[in-house]
Amino acid sequence: MKSHCTTPRKNHDGSVSIQGHADIETWRPWKHPLGFGVFGCARDPASGAKLSKGLLPILHAAPSDDPDDPLLAIRSSVPPFIRDTMRRMIHFPIELLELAAQDEEAWLQLRLSNPALLVLIASTYAQDPLWGIGRYREILRLPQRKILRRLGYPPHWWRLLRKVRSELLMSHTYIQLLQVALRKPHMARLLSHVAEINGDVLMLAVEHFRIVVDSPELLARAATNDWALATPVYQQVDAIVTARRAIGKRPFWPYRKLPRDLSLAAAGMHRAATLAGIDLKKTYPAPPVNPDLEWTAVADSHELQEVAEQFRNCARDLQFAISSGMASLYYSTQLDEDAVCVLLEFQGEWRVTQVVGIENALVEPARKQRIRAHFNAALATEGGRQ
């Protein structure tokens, strides 16, 4: 695998300059007198995160890579345990590397005890780089309460951040949602009682916090979801509220005691809206890979429901992830016993995360590899929707 960079050039001080996204960017090695990191690179306009073409060969170079690539010297300078840890951290990777270079031991302790807090520090650094990375050396060494106070957040958030365990929920979007949720009246107290804060809990807390305050059992149900981005409880609550509002029923949330099966209640309200001639269809953002003769991308909530029924799986739980642009679902245009669903998720970049058959059946390895290769090639050609 060749480096993704254009003609890297090693400088006299050990740094490496490459043609980046917009300009010449320079990578300094670990323990460089001026500090490790990349300078002159582009930034993501939403999160402020640094974007560098040099990151891939530095973190993920293989033995078959070009041994003369100067970026491999930068890779070799990074401690192996930092590289190994960073492969599992998909958001703010450059900021996290630069923080690790400030104090390896304090960084690793925080990574193990409260990874969401560590990513919050990286996010803060990305959005306010004028502070300078040096200031964070002291911050990393502080107790977690004091870290939050120094960053301008309520100190008691440290316990709640520990409940965010999935790397998928540590993106700029979800971090902002978490901050919104924690600032809702009474929400921090309610969230202190859930075992884990996943995407379902987060969306309920943000979008339907008044309902959650009256029916906190919803959070407990949502916290049991195995997949971080699945939002079945939120979708059921949202479907009930949306349908009741559309057909003019009050109150919008009628339950003092929760139904045992919210999905049945949501389906009933959806049928009532349909009979009243009201279309509750939600249209999804454009997919990262254009559909073709072999693959169809799910375009709206009605089609998602149809795919869930045809494939007899839990595809409907992807509603929020797809509608928010964090996932995209494709399925075989030819619907037969060999039909396949392909899930792409945005994890800093678009990745193929699932390839499954009907009822989530395993796909033959060679075919699965060909499907992955097809989508990876399309992503590389089309660039993926940003």
C-alpha positions in Angstrom: 0.0 0.0 0.0 1.6 3.2 -1.1 1.3 6.4 1.0 -1.7 8.5 0.2 0.5 11.6 0.2 2.2 13.3 -2.7 6.0 13.2 -2.7 6.7 13.5 1.0 10.0 15.3 1.7 12.1 14.9 4.8 13.5 18.1 6.2 16.8 18.7 8.0 15.1 18.8 11.5 13.5 15.4 11.0 10.1 16.7 10.1 8.3 15.7 6.9 6.5 18.0 4.4 3.8 16.8 2.1 1.2 18.2 -0.3 -1.9 18.2 1.9 -5.6 18.9 1.2 -5.1 22.6 0.5 -1.4 23.5 1.2 1.9 22.1 2.3 1.6 20.4 5.7 4.5 19.4 7.9 4.6 16.5 10.4 7.0 16.7 13.3 8.2 13.5 14.9 7.6 12.5 18.5 9.9 14.3 21.0 10.6 17.0 18.4 12.0 20.1 20.1 9.0 22.2 18.8 6.5 19.5 19.6 4.9 16.5 17.8 2.1 17.2 15.4 1.0 18.4 12.0 1.0 22.0 10.9 -0.4 23.8 7.9 -3.1 21.3 7.3 -6.8 21.8 6.5 -9.5 21.7 9.2 -13.0 20.3 9.2 -15.3 23.3 9.1 -17.8 21.9 11.6 -15.6 20.4 14.3 -12.3 22.2 13.7 -10.5 18.8 13.6 -7.3 18.7 11.7 -7.4 16.9 8.3 -4.1 15.4 7.0 -3.4 13.0 4.2 -0.4 11.8 6.3 -2.5 10.3 9.1 -3.2 7.0 7.3 0.4 5.9 6.7 1.4 7.1 10.1 -1.2 5.1 12.0 -2.0 2.2 9.7 1.2 1.6 7.6 1.7 -2.1 6.7 5.0 -4.0 6.3 4.6 -3.9 2.6 4.6 -0.1 2.5 7.4 1.7 0.7 10.3 1.6 3.2 11.7 4.9 1.7 8.5 6.8 2.6 9.7 9.5 5.0 6.3 9.4 6.8 7.2 5.9 8.1 9.9 7.6 10.2 7.2 9.7 11.8 5.3 6.6 12.4 8.3 4.9 14.0 8.7 7.8 16.4 5.2 7.4 17.9 5.3 4.9 20.8 3.7 1.6 19.7 1.2 1.5 22.6 -0.1 5.0 21.5 -0.5 3.8 17.9 -2.3 0.7 18.9 -4.7 2.6 21.1 -5.3 5.3 18.5 -6.5 2.7 15.9 -9.6 2.3 18.0 -10.2 6.0 18.4 -11.9 7.2 15.2 -12.7 10.9 16.0 -10.2 13.8 16.4 -7.3 11.4 15.8 -4.7 14.1 15.2 -5.7 16.2 18.2 -5.6 13.0 20.4 -2.1 12.2 19.1 -0.9 15.7 19.9 -2.4 15.5 23.4 -0.7 12.1 23.9 2.6 13.7 23.1 2.2 16.1 26.0 2.0 13.5 28.7 1.8 9.8 27.6 1.0 8.4 31.1 -1.7 10.9 32.0 -3.2 10.5 28.5 -3.4 6.8 28.7 -4.9 6.8 32.2 -7.7 9.1 31.0 -8.2 7.0 27.9 -8.7 3.9 30.1 -10.9 5.6 32.8 -13.0 8.1 30.8 -12.4 8.1 27.0 -15.4 10.4 26.3 -13.8 13.1 28.5 -10.5 12.7 26.6 -12.3 13.2 23.3 -14.1 16.2 24.8 -10.6 17.7 25.6 -9.6 17.0 22.0 -12.7 18.6 20.7 -12.2 21.7 22.8 -8.6 21.9 21.5 -9.7 21.5 17.9 -12.3 24.3 18.2 -10.0 26.7 20.1 -6.4 26.1 18.8 -5.3 29.6 19.9 -4.8 28.2 23.4 -1.9 26.2 22.1 -1.3 22.5 22.8 1.1 23.2 25.7 -1.7 24.3 27.9 -3.2 20.9 27.8 -0.2 19.2 29.4 -1.3 20.6 32.8 -5.0 19.9 32.1 -4.3 16.2 31.4 -2.8 15.8 34.8 -5.7 17.3 36.7 -8.5 15.3 38.4 -11.4 14.8 36.1 -13.6 17.3 38.0 -11.0 20.0 37.6 -10.4 19.2 34.0 -14.1 19.9 33.3 -14.0 23.1 35.4 -10.9 24.3 33.5 -12.7 23.6 30.2 -15.8 25.5 31.3 -18.1 22.6 31.9 -19.9 21.5 35.1 -17.6 19.3 37.2 -20.2 16.7 37.9 -20.3 15.7 34.2 -17.3 13.4 34.7 -19.5 10.6 36.0 -21.9 11.0 33.1 -19.2 11.1 30.5 -18.0 7.7 31.8 -21.3 6.2 30.8 -20.5 7.0 27.1 -18.6 3.8 26.1 -18.9 3.5 22.3 -16.3 5.3 20.1 -19.2 5.8 17.6 -20.7 8.3 20.0 -17.6 10.4 20.4 -18.0 12.4 17.1 -18.4 16.1 17.1 -22.1 15.7 16.4 -22.8 13.4 19.3 -20.6 15.3 21.7 -22.7 18.4 21.0 -25.9 16.4 21.5 -24.5 15.1 24.8 -23.8 18.7 26.0 -27.3 19.7 25.0 -28.8 16.8 26.9 -26.8 17.4 30.0 -27.9 21.0 30.2 -31.6 20.1 30.1 -33.4 20.6 33.4 -33.3 17.5 35.6 -31.6 15.5 32.8 -28.2 15.1 34.5 -30.0 13.6 37.5 -32.1 11.2 35.4 -29.0 10.1 33.3 -27.1 9.3 36.5 -29.5 6.4 36.9 -28.9 4.7 33.5 -26.2 2.1 33.1 -25.0 3.5 29.7 -25.6 6.5 27.6 -26.0 5.3 24.0 -27.6 6.9 20.9 -31.1 6.0 22.0 -30.8 7.5 25.4 -29.1 10.6 23.9 -31.9 11.3 21.4 -34.6 10.8 23.9 -32.9 13.2 26.3 -32.5 15.9 23.6 -35.6 15.6 21.5 -38.2 14.4 24.1 -36.8 15.5 27.4 -40.2 16.6 28.8 -41.7 13.2 28.1 -38.6 11.5 29.7 -39.0 13.7 32.8 -42.5 12.3 33.2 -41.6 8.8 32.1 -38.0 8.1 33.1 -38.5 4.4 32.4 -38.0 5.3 28.8 -34.3 6.0 29.4 -33.9 2.6 31.2 -35.4 0.8 28.2 -33.2 2.7 25.8 -30.0 2.0 27.7 -30.3 -1.7 27.1 -29.7 -1.4 23.3 -26.6 -3.4 22.3 -25.7 -1.2 19.3 -24.7 2.4 20.2 -26.3 4.0 17.2 -29.6 2.1 17.2 -32.5 4.3 18.4 -35.6 2.0 18.6 -37.2 3.6 21.7 -36.6 7.1 20.5 -38.2 6.2 17.1 -41.2 4.7 18.8 -41.7 7.7 21.0 -41.2 10.1 18.1 -43.6 8.1 15.9 -46.3 8.2 18.5 -45.9 12.0 19.2 -45.6 12.9 15.5 -48.7 10.9 14.6 -50.8 12.2 17.4 -49.8 15.8 16.6 -50.5 15.3 12.9 -54.1 14.0 13.5 -54.8 16.6 16.2 -54.9 14.2 19.3 -54.0 15.6 22.7 -52.1 15.0 24.8 -49.2 14.2 22.4 -47.8 11.7 25.0 -50.9 9.9 26.5 -49.2 7.3 28.7 -48.9 7.5 32.5 -47.7 3.9 32.5 -45.7 2.8 29.5 -47.1 0.1 27.2 -45.2 -3.1 27.4 -44.6 -2.9 23.6 -44.1 0.6 22.4 -43.6 -0.6 18.8 -47.2 -1.8 18.7 -48.5 1.6 20.0 -46.3 3.4 17.4 -47.6 1.2 14.6 -51.2 1.8 15.6 -50.7 5.6 15.6 -49.0 5.4 12.2 -52.0 3.5 10.8 -54.3 6.1 12.2 -52.3 8.9 10.5 -52.3 7.0 7.2 -56.1 6.5 7.4 -56.4 10.2 8.0 -54.5 10.8 4.7 -51.4 12.1 6.4 -47.9 11.0 5.1 -45.3 10.8 7.8 -42.5 9.8 5.4 -39.0 11.1 6.2 -36.6 11.6 3.3 -32.9 10.8 4.0 -29.8 12.6 2.9 -28.0 11.6 -0.3 -26.0 8.4 0.2 -22.2 8.5 0.0 -22.1 6.0 -2.9 -24.5 6.5 -5.9 -26.9 3.5 -6.4 -26.3 1.3 -9.5 -27.9 -1.6 -11.2 -26.8 -4.0 -8.4 -27.3 -1.9 -5.3 -30.2 0.4 -4.1 -29.8 2.9 -1.3 -32.6 3.3 1.2 -34.0 6.8 0.4 -36.7 7.4 3.0 -38.4 6.0 6.1 -41.1 4.1 4.2 -38.4 2.2 2.2 -36.5 1.5 5.4 -39.6 -0.1 6.8 -40.0 -2.2 3.7 -36.3 -3.4 3.8 -36.7 -4.3 7.5 -39.8 -6.5 6.6 -38.2 -8.0 3.5 -34.9 -8.9 5.2 -36.6 -9.7 8.5 -34.0 -7.7 10.5 -33.9 -4.6 12.7 -33.0 -2.1 9.9 -35.8 0.2 11.2 -33.6 0.9 14.2 -31.2 2.8 11.9 -33.8 5.6 11.3 -31.9 8.3 13.3 -28.4 7.2 12.2 -29.4 7.4 8.5 -31.5 10.6 8.8 -28.7 12.4 10.6 -26.1 11.4 7.9 -24.1 9.0 10.2 -25.1 5.9 8.3 -26.4 4.7 4.9 -28.1 1.4 4.1 -27.9 -0.4 0.7 -29.6 -3.6 -0.4 -29.5 -5.9 -3.4 -31.7 -4.7 -6.3 -32.4 -8.3 -7.1 -34.5 -9.4 -4.0 -34.1 -13.2 -3.8 -32.7 -15.7 -1.3 -29.2 -14.4 -1.9 -30.1 -10.7 -1.3 -27.7 -8.7 0.9 -27.8 -5.6 3.0 -24.7 -3.4 3.3 -24.4 -0.9 6.0 -22.0 2.1 5.7 -21.2 4.2 8.7 -19.4 7.6 9.0 -16.6 7.1 11.5 -14.4 10.0 10.6 -14.7 8.6 7.1 -17.2 6.3 5.4 -16.6 2.6 6.1 -18.4 -0.6 5.3 -19.4 -2.0 8.7 -21.9 -4.8 8.0 -22.6 -7.1 5.1 -25.5 -9.5 6.0 -28.1 -11.6 4.3 -31.8 -12.2 5.0 -32.4 -12.5 8.8 -28.8 -11.3 9.3 -27.5 -14.5 7.7 -23.7 -14.7 7.2 -22.5 -14.0 3.7 -20.0 -16.3 2.1 -16.5 -14.8 2.8 -15.4 -14.5 -0.9 -18.6 -12.7 -1.8 -18.4 -10.5 1.3 -14.9 -9.5 0.3 -16.0 -8.6 -3.2 -18.9 -6.5 -1.9 -16.6 -4.6 0.5 -14.1 -4.0 -2.3 -16.9 -2.7 -4.6 -18.0 -0.1 -2.0 -14.5 0.8 -0.9 -13.6 1.4 -4.6 -16.7 3.5 -5.1 -16.0 5.6 -1.9 -12.4 6.2 -3.1 -13.7 7.3 -6.6 -16.7 9.3 -5.5 -15.1 10.7 -2.3 -18.2 10.0 -0.2 -20.7 12.6 0.9 -19.3 15.0 3.5 
